[in-house]
Amino acid sequence: MNSEPITQESSTRICNHMNKDHEDAVNAYAKYYGKIKTFKSAKMISLSPEAVQLKIDDETLEIKFDHILQDCSDAHKTLVRMIKAIPKL
């Protein structure tokens, strides 16, 4: 990750990576931050400096960040911090 700005292209790349390699994290975001207990499918569909959008079954969920993301490196650090903040069950 570098100081690449968050653009439509970088958002698509990040979402594809998260959905392919970190499906468990995307599901955890939906359950913890979205407070959704049961669902069939969760996909990260968009990332902006303000929020991440997930598609949960047929609904769209927006999870706002606690700060405005500066770049892709900040996005990576923030998504990792968010997953680490989720209590283990």
PyMOL Python script that loads the backbone (N, CA, C, O; Angstrom):
from pymol import cmd

cmd.read_pdbstr("""\
ATOM      1  N   MET A   1       0.846  -1.184   0.000  1.00  0.00           N
ATOM      2  CA  MET A   1       0.000   0.000   0.000  1.00  0.00           C
ATOM      3  C   MET A   1       0.887   1.242   0.000  1.00  0.00           C
ATOM      4  O   MET A   1       1.972   1.262   0.582  1.00  0.00           O
ATOM      5  N   ASN A   2       0.400   2.252  -0.658  1.00  0.00           N
ATOM      6  CA  ASN A   2       1.161   3.494  -0.694  1.00  0.00           C
ATOM      7  C   ASN A   2       0.208   4.662  -0.536  1.00  0.00           C
ATOM      8  O   ASN A   2      -0.929   4.485  -0.097  1.00  0.00           O
ATOM      9  N   SER A   3       0.658   5.840  -0.885  1.00  0.00           N
ATOM     10  CA  SER A   3      -0.180   7.022  -0.720  1.00  0.00           C
ATOM     11  C   SER A   3      -1.087   7.248  -1.927  1.00  0.00           C
ATOM     12  O   SER A   3      -1.452   8.385  -2.229  1.00  0.00           O
ATOM     13  N   GLU A   4      -1.447   6.178  -2.607  1.00  0.00           N
ATOM     14  CA  GLU A   4      -2.364   6.257  -3.742  1.00  0.00           C
ATOM     15  C   GLU A   4      -3.710   6.811  -3.270  1.00  0.00           C
ATOM     16  O   GLU A   4      -4.234   6.363  -2.250  1.00  0.00           O
ATOM     17  N   PRO A   5      -4.273   7.773  -3.994  1.00  0.00           N
ATOM     18  CA  PRO A   5      -5.567   8.319  -3.592  1.00  0.00           C
ATOM     19  C   PRO A   5      -6.686   7.288  -3.748  1.00  0.00           C
ATOM     20  O   PRO A   5      -6.566   6.336  -4.520  1.00  0.00           O
ATOM     21  N   ILE A   6      -7.756   7.490  -3.013  1.00  0.00           N
ATOM     22  CA  ILE A   6      -8.917   6.617  -3.147  1.00  0.00           C
ATOM     23  C   ILE A   6      -9.725   7.106  -4.342  1.00  0.00           C
ATOM     24  O   ILE A   6     -10.288   8.200  -4.326  1.00  0.00           O
ATOM     25  N   THR A   7      -9.770   6.282  -5.365  1.00  0.00           N
ATOM     26  CA  THR A   7     -10.504   6.573  -6.600  1.00  0.00           C
ATOM     27  C   THR A   7     -11.473   5.424  -6.856  1.00  0.00           C
ATOM     28  O   THR A   7     -11.491   4.445  -6.109  1.00  0.00           O
ATOM     29  N   GLN A   8     -12.273   5.541  -7.904  1.00  0.00           N
ATOM     30  CA  GLN A   8     -13.163   4.443  -8.276  1.00  0.00           C
ATOM     31  C   GLN A   8     -12.353   3.178  -8.555  1.00  0.00           C
ATOM     32  O   GLN A   8     -12.750   2.079  -8.165  1.00  0.00           O
ATOM     33  N   GLU A   9     -11.219   3.341  -9.230  1.00  0.00           N
ATOM     34  CA  GLU A   9     -10.380   2.191  -9.567  1.00  0.00           C
ATOM     35  C   GLU A   9      -9.784   1.538  -8.314  1.00  0.00           C
ATOM     36  O   GLU A   9      -9.798   0.315  -8.181  1.00  0.00           O
ATOM     37  N   SER A  10      -9.266   2.355  -7.407  1.00  0.00           N
ATOM     38  CA  SER A  10      -8.684   1.770  -6.194  1.00  0.00           C
ATOM     39  C   SER A  10      -9.775   1.169  -5.305  1.00  0.00           C
ATOM     40  O   SER A  10      -9.546   0.150  -4.653  1.00  0.00           O
ATOM     41  N   SER A  11     -10.950   1.785  -5.271  1.00  0.00           N
ATOM     42  CA  SER A  11     -12.074   1.229  -4.525  1.00  0.00           C
ATOM     43  C   SER A  11     -12.436  -0.152  -5.063  1.00  0.00           C
ATOM     44  O   SER A  11     -12.624  -1.091  -4.290  1.00  0.00           O
ATOM     45  N   THR A  12     -12.535  -0.276  -6.375  1.00  0.00           N
ATOM     46  CA  THR A  12     -12.865  -1.564  -6.995  1.00  0.00           C
ATOM     47  C   THR A  12     -11.808  -2.605  -6.664  1.00  0.00           C
ATOM     48  O   THR A  12     -12.142  -3.744  -6.338  1.00  0.00           O
ATOM     49  N   ARG A  13     -10.549  -2.232  -6.743  1.00  0.00           N
ATOM     50  CA  ARG A  13      -9.456  -3.157  -6.445  1.00  0.00           C
ATOM     51  C   ARG A  13      -9.506  -3.619  -4.983  1.00  0.00           C
ATOM     52  O   ARG A  13      -9.362  -4.808  -4.698  1.00  0.00           O
ATOM     53  N   ILE A  14      -9.709  -2.681  -4.071  1.00  0.00           N
ATOM     54  CA  ILE A  14      -9.781  -3.019  -2.648  1.00  0.00           C
ATOM     55  C   ILE A  14     -10.971  -3.934  -2.380  1.00  0.00           C
ATOM     56  O   ILE A  14     -10.840  -4.931  -1.669  1.00  0.00           O
ATOM     57  N   CYS A  15     -12.123  -3.602  -2.941  1.00  0.00           N
ATOM     58  CA  CYS A  15     -13.323  -4.423  -2.734  1.00  0.00           C
ATOM     59  C   CYS A  15     -13.120  -5.832  -3.281  1.00  0.00           C
ATOM     60  O   CYS A  15     -13.462  -6.809  -2.615  1.00  0.00           O
ATOM     61  N   ASN A  16     -12.571  -5.944  -4.480  1.00  0.00           N
ATOM     62  CA  ASN A  16     -12.321  -7.266  -5.059  1.00  0.00           C
ATOM     63  C   ASN A  16     -11.380  -8.080  -4.175  1.00  0.00           C
ATOM     64  O   ASN A  16     -11.608  -9.267  -3.945  1.00  0.00           O
ATOM     65  N   HIS A  17     -10.324  -7.439  -3.680  1.00  0.00           N
ATOM     66  CA  HIS A  17      -9.368  -8.114  -2.792  1.00  0.00           C
ATOM     67  C   HIS A  17     -10.054  -8.573  -1.502  1.00  0.00           C
ATOM     68  O   HIS A  17      -9.876  -9.716  -1.080  1.00  0.00           O
ATOM     69  N   MET A  18     -10.827  -7.698  -0.884  1.00  0.00           N
ATOM     70  CA  MET A  18     -11.501  -8.047   0.366  1.00  0.00           C
ATOM     71  C   MET A  18     -12.484  -9.193   0.157  1.00  0.00           C
ATOM     72  O   MET A  18     -12.540 -10.115   0.972  1.00  0.00           O
ATOM     73  N   ASN A  19     -13.256  -9.146  -0.922  1.00  0.00           N
ATOM     74  CA  ASN A  19     -14.245 -10.190  -1.178  1.00  0.00           C
ATOM     75  C   ASN A  19     -13.588 -11.528  -1.500  1.00  0.00           C
ATOM     76  O   ASN A  19     -14.113 -12.582  -1.139  1.00  0.00           O
ATOM     77  N   LYS A  20     -12.452 -11.491  -2.173  1.00  0.00           N
ATOM     78  CA  LYS A  20     -11.768 -12.726  -2.575  1.00  0.00           C
ATOM     79  C   LYS A  20     -10.934 -13.312  -1.437  1.00  0.00           C
ATOM     80  O   LYS A  20     -10.984 -14.516  -1.185  1.00  0.00           O
ATOM     81  N   ASP A  21     -10.171 -12.468  -0.755  1.00  0.00           N
ATOM     82  CA  ASP A  21      -9.188 -12.956   0.216  1.00  0.00           C
ATOM     83  C   ASP A  21      -9.571 -12.769   1.680  1.00  0.00           C
ATOM     84  O   ASP A  21      -8.948 -13.362   2.560  1.00  0.00           O
ATOM     85  N   HIS A  22     -10.582 -11.957   1.948  1.00  0.00           N
ATOM     86  CA  HIS A  22     -10.940 -11.653   3.343  1.00  0.00           C
ATOM     87  C   HIS A  22     -12.452 -11.686   3.547  1.00  0.00           C
ATOM     88  O   HIS A  22     -13.023 -10.796   4.177  1.00  0.00           O
ATOM     89  N   GLU A  23     -13.087 -12.716   3.012  1.00  0.00           N
ATOM     90  CA  GLU A  23     -14.540 -12.864   3.140  1.00  0.00           C
ATOM     91  C   GLU A  23     -14.964 -12.883   4.607  1.00  0.00           C
ATOM     92  O   GLU A  23     -16.011 -12.338   4.957  1.00  0.00           O
ATOM     93  N   ASP A  24     -14.159 -13.506   5.463  1.00  0.00           N
ATOM     94  CA  ASP A  24     -14.476 -13.557   6.886  1.00  0.00           C
ATOM     95  C   ASP A  24     -14.515 -12.162   7.506  1.00  0.00           C
ATOM     96  O   ASP A  24     -15.357 -11.889   8.362  1.00  0.00           O
ATOM     97  N   ALA A  25     -13.626 -11.289   7.088  1.00  0.00           N
ATOM     98  CA  ALA A  25     -13.618  -9.915   7.602  1.00  0.00           C
ATOM     99  C   ALA A  25     -14.848  -9.150   7.126  1.00  0.00           C
ATOM    100  O   ALA A  25     -15.459  -8.419   7.905  1.00  0.00           O
ATOM    101  N   VAL A  26     -15.215  -9.310   5.860  1.00  0.00           N
ATOM    102  CA  VAL A  26     -16.405  -8.628   5.329  1.00  0.00           C
ATOM    103  C   VAL A  26     -17.643  -9.094   6.103  1.00  0.00           C
ATOM    104  O   VAL A  26     -18.492  -8.280   6.466  1.00  0.00           O
ATOM    105  N   ASN A  27     -17.744 -10.397   6.354  1.00  0.00           N
ATOM    106  CA  ASN A  27     -18.865 -10.920   7.141  1.00  0.00           C
ATOM    107  C   ASN A  27     -18.854 -10.341   8.554  1.00  0.00           C
ATOM    108  O   ASN A  27     -19.907 -10.004   9.096  1.00  0.00           O
ATOM    109  N   ALA A  28     -17.674 -10.226   9.145  1.00  0.00           N
ATOM    110  CA  ALA A  28     -17.565  -9.670  10.499  1.00  0.00           C
ATOM    111  C   ALA A  28     -17.976  -8.203  10.529  1.00  0.00           C
ATOM    112  O   ALA A  28     -18.636  -7.771  11.474  1.00  0.00           O
ATOM    113  N   TYR A  29     -17.598  -7.427   9.512  1.00  0.00           N
ATOM    114  CA  TYR A  29     -18.033  -6.025   9.438  1.00  0.00           C
ATOM    115  C   TYR A  29     -19.558  -5.952   9.427  1.00  0.00           C
ATOM    116  O   TYR A  29     -20.149  -5.130  10.128  1.00  0.00           O
ATOM    117  N   ALA A  30     -20.196  -6.816   8.626  1.00  0.00           N
ATOM    118  CA  ALA A  30     -21.661  -6.811   8.531  1.00  0.00           C
ATOM    119  C   ALA A  30     -22.294  -7.140   9.878  1.00  0.00           C
ATOM    120  O   ALA A  30     -23.244  -6.483  10.302  1.00  0.00           O
ATOM    121  N   LYS A  31     -21.764  -8.159  10.545  1.00  0.00           N
ATOM    122  CA  LYS A  31     -22.342  -8.589  11.820  1.00  0.00           C
ATOM    123  C   LYS A  31     -22.112  -7.570  12.932  1.00  0.00           C
ATOM    124  O   LYS A  31     -23.038  -7.236  13.671  1.00  0.00           O
ATOM    125  N   TYR A  32     -20.882  -7.077  13.054  1.00  0.00           N
ATOM    126  CA  TYR A  32     -20.555  -6.209  14.183  1.00  0.00           C
ATOM    127  C   TYR A  32     -20.948  -4.751  13.933  1.00  0.00           C
ATOM    128  O   TYR A  32     -21.703  -4.168  14.711  1.00  0.00           O
ATOM    129  N   TYR A  33     -20.445  -4.174  12.866  1.00  0.00           N
ATOM    130  CA  TYR A  33     -20.709  -2.753  12.608  1.00  0.00           C
ATOM    131  C   TYR A  33     -22.106  -2.529  12.039  1.00  0.00           C
ATOM    132  O   TYR A  33     -22.723  -1.493  12.288  1.00  0.00           O
ATOM    133  N   GLY A  34     -22.606  -3.501  11.274  1.00  0.00           N
ATOM    134  CA  GLY A  34     -23.941  -3.379  10.699  1.00  0.00           C
ATOM    135  C   GLY A  34     -25.034  -3.937  11.583  1.00  0.00           C
ATOM    136  O   GLY A  34     -26.221  -3.741  11.322  1.00  0.00           O
ATOM    137  N   LYS A  35     -24.622  -4.646  12.649  1.00  0.00           N
ATOM    138  CA  LYS A  35     -25.553  -5.246  13.598  1.00  0.00           C
ATOM    139  C   LYS A  35     -26.560  -6.168  12.901  1.00  0.00           C
ATOM    140  O   LYS A  35     -27.732  -6.223  13.272  1.00  0.00           O
ATOM    141  N   ILE A  36     -26.077  -6.889  11.888  1.00  0.00           N
ATOM    142  CA  ILE A  36     -26.919  -7.828  11.153  1.00  0.00           C
ATOM    143  C   ILE A  36     -26.540  -9.232  11.613  1.00  0.00           C
ATOM    144  O   ILE A  36     -25.409  -9.678  11.418  1.00  0.00           O
ATOM    145  N   LYS A  37     -27.503  -9.921  12.227  1.00  0.00           N
ATOM    146  CA  LYS A  37     -27.206 -11.217  12.833  1.00  0.00           C
ATOM    147  C   LYS A  37     -27.104 -12.340  11.804  1.00  0.00           C
ATOM    148  O   LYS A  37     -26.176 -13.147  11.854  1.00  0.00           O
ATOM    149  N   THR A  38     -28.045 -12.390  10.884  1.00  0.00           N
ATOM    150  CA  THR A  38     -28.042 -13.483   9.907  1.00  0.00           C
ATOM    151  C   THR A  38     -28.193 -12.925   8.499  1.00  0.00           C
ATOM    152  O   THR A  38     -28.943 -11.979   8.260  1.00  0.00           O
ATOM    153  N   PHE A  39     -27.470 -13.528   7.587  1.00  0.00           N
ATOM    154  CA  PHE A  39     -27.544 -13.166   6.173  1.00  0.00           C
ATOM    155  C   PHE A  39     -26.921 -14.289   5.372  1.00  0.00           C
ATOM    156  O   PHE A  39     -26.164 -15.104   5.900  1.00  0.00           O
ATOM    157  N   LYS A  40     -27.246 -14.321   4.099  1.00  0.00           N
ATOM    158  CA  LYS A  40     -26.697 -15.349   3.210  1.00  0.00           C
ATOM    159  C   LYS A  40     -25.403 -14.894   2.562  1.00  0.00           C
ATOM    160  O   LYS A  40     -24.494 -15.696   2.352  1.00  0.00           O
ATOM    161  N   SER A  41     -25.317 -13.601   2.243  1.00  0.00           N
ATOM    162  CA  SER A  41     -24.175 -13.104   1.480  1.00  0.00           C
ATOM    163  C   SER A  41     -23.818 -11.688   1.912  1.00  0.00           C
ATOM    164  O   SER A  41     -24.693 -10.845   2.112  1.00  0.00           O
ATOM    165  N   ALA A  42     -22.526 -11.443   2.053  1.00  0.00           N
ATOM    166  CA  ALA A  42     -22.022 -10.094   2.331  1.00  0.00           C
ATOM    167  C   ALA A  42     -20.862  -9.824   1.384  1.00  0.00           C
ATOM    168  O   ALA A  42     -19.918 -10.610   1.308  1.00  0.00           O
ATOM    169  N   LYS A  43     -20.936  -8.712   0.665  1.00  0.00           N
ATOM    170  CA  LYS A  43     -19.882  -8.315  -0.268  1.00  0.00           C
ATOM    171  C   LYS A  43     -19.559  -6.847  -0.054  1.00  0.00           C
ATOM    172  O   LYS A  43     -20.458  -6.034   0.160  1.00  0.00           O
ATOM    173  N   MET A  44     -18.283  -6.506  -0.110  1.00  0.00           N
ATOM    174  CA  MET A  44     -17.869  -5.110  -0.082  1.00  0.00           C
ATOM    175  C   MET A  44     -18.036  -4.579  -1.502  1.00  0.00           C
ATOM    176  O   MET A  44     -17.448  -5.115  -2.442  1.00  0.00           O
ATOM    177  N   ILE A  45     -18.843  -3.521  -1.660  1.00  0.00           N
ATOM    178  CA  ILE A  45     -19.137  -3.035  -3.012  1.00  0.00           C
ATOM    179  C   ILE A  45     -18.529  -1.676  -3.322  1.00  0.00           C
ATOM    180  O   ILE A  45     -18.398  -1.314  -4.491  1.00  0.00           O
ATOM    181  N   SER A  46     -18.155  -0.916  -2.295  1.00  0.00           N
ATOM    182  CA  SER A  46     -17.598   0.407  -2.551  1.00  0.00           C
ATOM    183  C   SER A  46     -16.874   0.910  -1.311  1.00  0.00           C
ATOM    184  O   SER A  46     -17.245   0.596  -0.179  1.00  0.00           O
ATOM    185  N   LEU A  47     -15.838   1.693  -1.552  1.00  0.00           N
ATOM    186  CA  LEU A  47     -15.093   2.312  -0.466  1.00  0.00           C
ATOM    187  C   LEU A  47     -14.811   3.751  -0.869  1.00  0.00           C
ATOM    188  O   LEU A  47     -14.301   4.020  -1.956  1.00  0.00           O
ATOM    189  N   SER A  48     -15.149   4.665   0.024  1.00  0.00           N
ATOM    190  CA  SER A  48     -14.880   6.089  -0.197  1.00  0.00           C
ATOM    191  C   SER A  48     -14.089   6.594   1.002  1.00  0.00           C
ATOM    192  O   SER A  48     -13.912   5.858   1.973  1.00  0.00           O
ATOM    193  N   PRO A  49     -13.615   7.821   0.958  1.00  0.00           N
ATOM    194  CA  PRO A  49     -12.905   8.350   2.132  1.00  0.00           C
ATOM    195  C   PRO A  49     -13.776   8.414   3.393  1.00  0.00           C
ATOM    196  O   PRO A  49     -13.252   8.446   4.506  1.00  0.00           O
ATOM    197  N   GLU A  50     -15.094   8.432   3.222  1.00  0.00           N
ATOM    198  CA  GLU A  50     -16.004   8.575   4.355  1.00  0.00           C
ATOM    199  C   GLU A  50     -16.550   7.263   4.891  1.00  0.00           C
ATOM    200  O   GLU A  50     -16.841   7.159   6.083  1.00  0.00           O
ATOM    201  N   ALA A  51     -16.696   6.249   4.023  1.00  0.00           N
ATOM    202  CA  ALA A  51     -17.409   5.038   4.441  1.00  0.00           C
ATOM    203  C   ALA A  51     -17.111   3.869   3.512  1.00  0.00           C
ATOM    204  O   ALA A  51     -16.556   4.027   2.425  1.00  0.00           O
ATOM    205  N   VAL A  52     -17.502   2.695   3.985  1.00  0.00           N
ATOM    206  CA  VAL A  52     -17.460   1.488   3.156  1.00  0.00           C
ATOM    207  C   VAL A  52     -18.909   1.026   2.987  1.00  0.00           C
ATOM    208  O   VAL A  52     -19.707   1.089   3.923  1.00  0.00           O
ATOM    209  N   GLN A  53     -19.230   0.569   1.794  1.00  0.00           N
ATOM    210  CA  GLN A  53     -20.569   0.068   1.523  1.00  0.00           C
ATOM    211  C   GLN A  53     -20.496  -1.441   1.309  1.00  0.00           C
ATOM    212  O   GLN A  53     -19.655  -1.950   0.568  1.00  0.00           O
ATOM    213  N   LEU A  54     -21.413  -2.137   1.989  1.00  0.00           N
ATOM    214  CA  LEU A  54     -21.525  -3.584   1.850  1.00  0.00           C
ATOM    215  C   LEU A  54     -22.882  -3.915   1.252  1.00  0.00           C
ATOM    216  O   LEU A  54     -23.871  -3.233   1.519  1.00  0.00           O
ATOM    217  N   LYS A  55     -22.923  -4.950   0.454  1.00  0.00           N
ATOM    218  CA  LYS A  55     -24.185  -5.492  -0.054  1.00  0.00           C
ATOM    219  C   LYS A  55     -24.472  -6.717   0.799  1.00  0.00           C
ATOM    220  O   LYS A  55     -23.753  -7.714   0.731  1.00  0.00           O
ATOM    221  N   ILE A  56     -25.528  -6.637   1.606  1.00  0.00           N
ATOM    222  CA  ILE A  56     -25.922  -7.725   2.490  1.00  0.00           C
ATOM    223  C   ILE A  56     -27.206  -8.304   1.929  1.00  0.00           C
ATOM    224  O   ILE A  56     -28.270  -7.691   2.023  1.00  0.00           O
ATOM    225  N   ASP A  57     -27.099  -9.499   1.341  1.00  0.00           N
ATOM    226  CA  ASP A  57     -28.207 -10.091   0.604  1.00  0.00           C
ATOM    227  C   ASP A  57     -28.693  -9.063  -0.420  1.00  0.00           C
ATOM    228  O   ASP A  57     -27.966  -8.752  -1.363  1.00  0.00           O
ATOM    229  N   ASP A  58     -29.904  -8.529  -0.255  1.00  0.00           N
ATOM    230  CA  ASP A  58     -30.428  -7.565  -1.233  1.00  0.00           C
ATOM    231  C   ASP A  58     -30.404  -6.123  -0.731  1.00  0.00           C
ATOM    232  O   ASP A  58     -30.947  -5.231  -1.383  1.00  0.00           O
ATOM    233  N   GLU A  59     -29.788  -5.893   0.406  1.00  0.00           N
ATOM    234  CA  GLU A  59     -29.750  -4.557   1.004  1.00  0.00           C
ATOM    235  C   GLU A  59     -28.335  -3.984   0.959  1.00  0.00           C
ATOM    236  O   GLU A  59     -27.352  -4.725   0.979  1.00  0.00           O
ATOM    237  N   THR A  60     -28.247  -2.660   0.896  1.00  0.00           N
ATOM    238  CA  THR A  60     -26.955  -1.981   0.958  1.00  0.00           C
ATOM    239  C   THR A  60     -26.781  -1.384   2.348  1.00  0.00           C
ATOM    240  O   THR A  60     -27.686  -0.737   2.875  1.00  0.00           O
ATOM    241  N   LEU A  61     -25.620  -1.607   2.929  1.00  0.00           N
ATOM    242  CA  LEU A  61     -25.285  -1.107   4.255  1.00  0.00           C
ATOM    243  C   LEU A  61     -24.073  -0.199   4.138  1.00  0.00           C
ATOM    244  O   LEU A  61     -23.074  -0.567   3.519  1.00  0.00           O
ATOM    245  N   GLU A  62     -24.158   0.986   4.728  1.00  0.00           N
ATOM    246  CA  GLU A  62     -23.012   1.897   4.751  1.00  0.00           C
ATOM    247  C   GLU A  62     -22.461   1.956   6.168  1.00  0.00           C
ATOM    248  O   GLU A  62     -23.195   2.191   7.128  1.00  0.00           O
ATOM    249  N   ILE A  63     -21.159   1.741   6.279  1.00  0.00           N
ATOM    250  CA  ILE A  63     -20.473   1.837   7.568  1.00  0.00           C
ATOM    251  C   ILE A  63     -19.521   3.024   7.484  1.00  0.00           C
ATOM    252  O   ILE A  63     -18.542   2.998   6.738  1.00  0.00           O
ATOM    253  N   LYS A  64     -19.819   4.061   8.255  1.00  0.00           N
ATOM    254  CA  LYS A  64     -18.992   5.269   8.237  1.00  0.00           C
ATOM    255  C   LYS A  64     -17.704   5.025   9.025  1.00  0.00           C
ATOM    256  O   LYS A  64     -17.709   4.349  10.054  1.00  0.00           O
ATOM    257  N   PHE A  65     -16.608   5.587   8.527  1.00  0.00           N
ATOM    258  CA  PHE A  65     -15.338   5.513   9.236  1.00  0.00           C
ATOM    259  C   PHE A  65     -15.318   6.553  10.348  1.00  0.00           C
ATOM    260  O   PHE A  65     -16.118   7.489  10.344  1.00  0.00           O
ATOM    261  N   ASP A  66     -14.406   6.389  11.297  1.00  0.00           N
ATOM    262  CA  ASP A  66     -14.301   7.346  12.403  1.00  0.00           C
ATOM    263  C   ASP A  66     -13.477   8.575  12.027  1.00  0.00           C
ATOM    264  O   ASP A  66     -13.307   9.488  12.836  1.00  0.00           O
ATOM    265  N   HIS A  67     -12.966   8.594  10.795  1.00  0.00           N
ATOM    266  CA  HIS A  67     -12.240   9.754  10.270  1.00  0.00           C
ATOM    267  C   HIS A  67     -12.284   9.685   8.745  1.00  0.00           C
ATOM    268  O   HIS A  67     -12.636   8.647   8.185  1.00  0.00           O
ATOM    269  N   ILE A  68     -11.938  10.755   8.085  1.00  0.00           N
ATOM    270  CA  ILE A  68     -11.874  10.780   6.620  1.00  0.00           C
ATOM    271  C   ILE A  68     -10.566  10.120   6.195  1.00  0.00           C
ATOM    272  O   ILE A  68      -9.486  10.531   6.619  1.00  0.00           O
ATOM    273  N   LEU A  69     -10.673   9.093   5.354  1.00  0.00           N
ATOM    274  CA  LEU A  69      -9.471   8.405   4.890  1.00  0.00           C
ATOM    275  C   LEU A  69      -8.659   9.323   3.988  1.00  0.00           C
ATOM    276  O   LEU A  69      -9.210  10.028   3.143  1.00  0.00           O
ATOM    277  N   GLN A  70      -7.355   9.305   4.174  1.00  0.00           N
ATOM    278  CA  GLN A  70      -6.461  10.156   3.390  1.00  0.00           C
ATOM    279  C   GLN A  70      -6.046   9.519   2.070  1.00  0.00           C
ATOM    280  O   GLN A  70      -5.864  10.213   1.070  1.00  0.00           O
ATOM    281  N   ASP A  71      -5.895   8.185   2.069  1.00  0.00           N
ATOM    282  CA  ASP A  71      -5.392   7.487   0.882  1.00  0.00           C
ATOM    283  C   ASP A  71      -5.605   5.987   1.070  1.00  0.00           C
ATOM    284  O   ASP A  71      -6.201   5.560   2.059  1.00  0.00           O
ATOM    285  N   CYS A  72      -5.115   5.189   0.118  1.00  0.00           N
ATOM    286  CA  CYS A  72      -5.294   3.733   0.178  1.00  0.00           C
ATOM    287  C   CYS A  72      -4.567   3.108   1.360  1.00  0.00           C
ATOM    288  O   CYS A  72      -5.051   2.133   1.935  1.00  0.00           O
ATOM    289  N   SER A  73      -3.427   3.648   1.727  1.00  0.00           N
ATOM    290  CA  SER A  73      -2.708   3.148   2.892  1.00  0.00           C
ATOM    291  C   SER A  73      -3.537   3.349   4.157  1.00  0.00           C
ATOM    292  O   SER A  73      -3.608   2.457   5.002  1.00  0.00           O
ATOM    293  N   ASP A  74      -4.152   4.500   4.287  1.00  0.00           N
ATOM    294  CA  ASP A  74      -5.026   4.787   5.424  1.00  0.00           C
ATOM    295  C   ASP A  74      -6.230   3.844   5.399  1.00  0.00           C
ATOM    296  O   ASP A  74      -6.670   3.379   6.451  1.00  0.00           O
ATOM    297  N   ALA A  75      -6.765   3.559   4.217  1.00  0.00           N
ATOM    298  CA  ALA A  75      -7.890   2.625   4.094  1.00  0.00           C
ATOM    299  C   ALA A  75      -7.485   1.251   4.624  1.00  0.00           C
ATOM    300  O   ALA A  75      -8.220   0.638   5.398  1.00  0.00           O
ATOM    301  N   HIS A  76      -6.321   0.775   4.208  1.00  0.00           N
ATOM    302  CA  HIS A  76      -5.835  -0.531   4.663  1.00  0.00           C
ATOM    303  C   HIS A  76      -5.694  -0.558   6.182  1.00  0.00           C
ATOM    304  O   HIS A  76      -6.183  -1.478   6.837  1.00  0.00           O
ATOM    305  N   LYS A  77      -5.031   0.443   6.738  1.00  0.00           N
ATOM    306  CA  LYS A  77      -4.822   0.498   8.185  1.00  0.00           C
ATOM    307  C   LYS A  77      -6.151   0.569   8.933  1.00  0.00           C
ATOM    308  O   LYS A  77      -6.315  -0.059   9.979  1.00  0.00           O
ATOM    309  N   THR A  78      -7.091   1.331   8.397  1.00  0.00           N
ATOM    310  CA  THR A  78      -8.389   1.497   9.054  1.00  0.00           C
ATOM    311  C   THR A  78      -9.195   0.208   9.012  1.00  0.00           C
ATOM    312  O   THR A  78      -9.791  -0.173  10.020  1.00  0.00           O
ATOM    313  N   LEU A  79      -9.227  -0.473   7.873  1.00  0.00           N
ATOM    314  CA  LEU A  79      -9.958  -1.740   7.776  1.00  0.00           C
ATOM    315  C   LEU A  79      -9.352  -2.791   8.707  1.00  0.00           C
ATOM    316  O   LEU A  79     -10.087  -3.563   9.324  1.00  0.00           O
ATOM    317  N   VAL A  80      -8.033  -2.830   8.814  1.00  0.00           N
ATOM    318  CA  VAL A  80      -7.374  -3.765   9.735  1.00  0.00           C
ATOM    319  C   VAL A  80      -7.723  -3.401  11.178  1.00  0.00           C
ATOM    320  O   VAL A  80      -8.053  -4.277  11.978  1.00  0.00           O
ATOM    321  N   ARG A  81      -7.651  -2.117  11.509  1.00  0.00           N
ATOM    322  CA  ARG A  81      -7.980  -1.675  12.872  1.00  0.00           C
ATOM    323  C   ARG A  81      -9.427  -2.028  13.219  1.00  0.00           C
ATOM    324  O   ARG A  81      -9.719  -2.445  14.340  1.00  0.00           O
ATOM    325  N   MET A  82     -10.332  -1.856  12.245  1.00  0.00           N
ATOM    326  CA  MET A  82     -11.745  -2.175  12.480  1.00  0.00           C
ATOM    327  C   MET A  82     -11.936  -3.663  12.768  1.00  0.00           C
ATOM    328  O   MET A  82     -12.706  -4.020  13.660  1.00  0.00           O
ATOM    329  N   ILE A  83     -11.258  -4.526  12.038  1.00  0.00           N
ATOM    330  CA  ILE A  83     -11.422  -5.966  12.273  1.00  0.00           C
ATOM    331  C   ILE A  83     -10.818  -6.354  13.620  1.00  0.00           C
ATOM    332  O   ILE A  83     -11.363  -7.209  14.319  1.00  0.00           O
ATOM    333  N   LYS A  84      -9.706  -5.738  13.988  1.00  0.00           N
ATOM    334  CA  LYS A  84      -9.077  -6.040  15.283  1.00  0.00           C
ATOM    335  C   LYS A  84      -9.912  -5.537  16.455  1.00  0.00           C
ATOM    336  O   LYS A  84      -9.799  -6.061  17.563  1.00  0.00           O
ATOM    337  N   ALA A  85     -10.752  -4.524  16.223  1.00  0.00           N
ATOM    338  CA  ALA A  85     -11.585  -3.960  17.286  1.00  0.00           C
ATOM    339  C   ALA A  85     -12.818  -4.816  17.581  1.00  0.00           C
ATOM    340  O   ALA A  85     -13.484  -4.616  18.597  1.00  0.00           O
ATOM    341  N   ILE A  86     -13.120  -5.760  16.704  1.00  0.00           N
ATOM    342  CA  ILE A  86     -14.296  -6.606  16.903  1.00  0.00           C
ATOM    343  C   ILE A  86     -13.979  -7.632  17.991  1.00  0.00           C
ATOM    344  O   ILE A  86     -12.997  -8.367  17.885  1.00  0.00           O
ATOM    345  N   PRO A  87     -14.817  -7.682  19.045  1.00  0.00           N
ATOM    346  CA  PRO A  87     -14.567  -8.658  20.116  1.00  0.00           C
ATOM    347  C   PRO A  87     -14.644 -10.090  19.586  1.00  0.00           C
ATOM    348  O   PRO A  87     -15.486 -10.410  18.747  1.00  0.00           O
ATOM    349  N   LYS A  88     -13.767 -10.929  20.081  1.00  0.00           N
ATOM    350  CA  LYS A  88     -13.794 -12.351  19.717  1.00  0.00           C
ATOM    351  C   LYS A  88     -14.942 -13.021  20.466  1.00  0.00           C
ATOM    352  O   LYS A  88     -15.194 -12.734  21.636  1.00  0.00           O
ATOM    353  N   LEU A  89     -15.616 -13.902  19.782  1.00  0.00           N
ATOM    354  CA  LEU A  89     -16.744 -14.601  20.423  1.00  0.00           C
ATOM    355  C   LEU A  89     -16.299 -15.910  21.044  1.00  0.00           C
ATOM    356  O   LEU A  89     -17.115 -16.627  21.625  1.00  0.00           O
TER     357      LEU A  89
END
""", "prot")
cmd.dss("prot")
cmd.show_as("cartoon", "prot")
cmd.util.cbc("prot")
cmd.orient("prot")
